[in-house]
Amino acid sequence: MSRNNQNQTNKQAKALKLTDNELPSILLQLLDNNDKLVVLASAHTTHSLPLPHNHLAQLVKTVATHYPARFYGLDDLLDELVPTVNRLVAEGLTPLVLLSSADLTLSYARLAALCLQRLPVLLLFDGERESGQTLIPAETNDVSVLLTLPTLQVGLPAGPRELKDSLQAALAQEAGSVALIYRHHYAYTKNPIRLGGRWDVGKAYMLREGKDLAILAVGLGVAVAMETAQQLAQAGLEATVVDAIWVRPLDAPMITAIAAHLPRLVTMEDGRLNGGFGTAVLELLEQTNLFNVKVKRLSIEQNATPASEVVAFLKRIREVDGFGYQLPAISNRLNVENS
């Protein structure tokens, strides 16, 4: 089959498949447009049955079916990862590695060795636990583990468009390894309009402006942050909302400028808080000597009513901030007890 015929077949397949999950389509488009891009995956994924609930296995099957010559299978523990990536980069190719939480847990040392070399490789992590996976600690926070890998840049896109833009930005830069964590239910997440700025690794975007506090969010926390801001607005509080996207590197100029102007920050992320996005923001504030900023970290998995949590947070600092006179009425509307 000629290359043109193969590309036409791939485009037709993309139009017919997986309308409820945009990642396969996005990845096939990248492969269509970039002849140097190759995909790797561990045997832990390639040997799994591509059942409807095993999304990563389905993704691997789709890529391997449409681009068999540009797909590389690795062993269970990724022992071949570093030499294979080095060989592919030496040949002028750009490796994209599909990984799961199990791969991160079982092959941490290999991934650390890969990151130390600062090679232009993209790690695309399935952010949800696949059915049948074992040996994954229940308390594992993938973001905190990824942040311990040296030099690795880590991003959490908020939706399909951001995932595509983040992939393209990561492939365009050559500053080392980049990890992106994606979710399967992105199709149900609306993408807010970004207010200005140029898309790049480490770049955050303001989605909404407000004068009373700022909400910084990543991943699925962005949609929750926008909904929370709307609820607060109905109760009389105006919140700035920032889609940070990147946990490393953080957009330090934007975040520190917002913190200096609005020293009441709320961070929102999906997953556990230990060592995650909120922790990274706290470390940035410490490094930049912004010790007067009050910060509340929220997990959308652990905090069922973020708006109420935000109001309770503001109530605790109302005397310092000097605008507490309006909080009792707001608290009543959001069903928060007055302290």
Buried (B, 14 or more C-beta within 10 A) or exposed (E): EEEEEBBEEBBEBBEEBBEEBBBBBBBBBBBBEBEEBBBBBBBBBBEBEBEEEBBBBBBBBBBBEBBEEBBBBBEBBBBBBBEBBBEBBEEEBBBBBBBBBBBBBBBBEBBBBBBBBBBBBBBBBBBBBBEEBEEBEEEBBBBBBBBEBEEBBBBBBBBBBBBBBBBBBBBEEEEBBBBBBBBBEBBEBEBBEBEEEEBBBBBBBBBBEBEBBBBBBBBBBBBBBBBBBEBBBEBEBEBBBBBBBBBBBBBEEBBBEBBEEBBBBBBBBBBBBEBBBBBBBBEBBEEBEBEEBBBBBBBBEEBEBBBBBBBBBBBEBBEEBEBBEBBBEBBEBBEBEEE
